[in-house]
Amino acid sequence: MNLQSIQSAFLETKKYEPTSISELKNFIKTLYIKGEMTISEYRTAVMYLEASEFEKISN
C-alpha cells in the first residue's frame, strides 16, 4: 500500500480529504486493528507516511 492508495482508501471510507499525516496514520492503525491490513502492510504504510512527513518538514 503506497501513499496514493492510503489517501484513496481514506477518501473512499471517510468521504473527505485527509487534513494531516496524523489523520492518515490513525486511519491505517484502525485498519490494522480491525484486521483489514497485515502487519507487513501496516509497517510499509507507516514507512511511506513518515517519509512523506519528513519530506514536508525538510522542504
C-alpha positions as CSV (number, residue, x, y, z in Angstrom):
1,M,0.0,0.0,0.0
2,N,1.6,3.2,-1.1
3,L,0.8,6.8,-0.1
4,Q,-1.6,7.3,-3.0
5,S,-3.6,4.2,-2.2
6,I,-3.7,5.1,1.5
7,Q,-5.2,8.5,0.6
8,S,-7.6,6.9,-1.8
9,A,-8.8,4.4,0.8
10,F,-9.2,7.2,3.3
11,L,-11.2,9.3,0.9
12,E,-13.4,6.4,-0.1
13,T,-14.1,5.5,3.5
14,K,-14.4,8.9,5.2
15,K,-15.8,10.8,2.2
16,Y,-13.4,13.8,2.7
17,E,-9.7,14.5,2.1
18,P,-7.3,13.9,5.0
19,T,-6.1,17.1,6.7
20,S,-2.8,15.7,8.1
21,I,-0.4,12.8,8.1
22,S,-1.5,12.1,11.6
23,E,-5.1,11.6,10.4
24,L,-3.8,9.1,7.8
25,K,-1.7,7.3,10.5
26,N,-4.8,6.9,12.7
27,F,-6.7,5.6,9.7
28,I,-4.2,2.9,8.9
29,K,-3.9,2.0,12.6
30,T,-7.7,1.4,12.6
31,L,-7.5,-0.8,9.5
32,Y,-4.7,-2.8,11.1
33,I,-6.6,-3.2,14.4
34,K,-9.8,-4.3,12.5
35,G,-7.7,-6.9,10.7
36,E,-8.0,-5.3,7.3
37,M,-4.2,-4.9,7.0
38,T,-1.4,-7.3,7.7
39,I,1.4,-6.2,10.0
40,S,3.7,-6.1,6.9
41,E,1.2,-3.8,5.1
42,Y,0.8,-1.6,8.2
43,R,4.6,-1.2,8.6
44,T,5.0,-0.3,5.0
45,A,2.2,2.2,5.1
46,V,3.7,3.8,8.2
47,M,7.1,4.0,6.5
48,Y,5.5,5.8,3.5
49,L,3.7,8.2,5.7
50,E,6.7,9.0,7.8
51,A,8.9,9.5,4.7
52,S,6.2,11.9,3.3
53,E,6.1,13.8,6.6
54,F,9.9,14.1,6.7
55,E,9.9,15.4,3.1
56,K,7.3,18.1,4.0
57,I,9.4,19.2,7.0
58,S,12.6,19.2,5.0
59,N,11.2,21.5,2.3
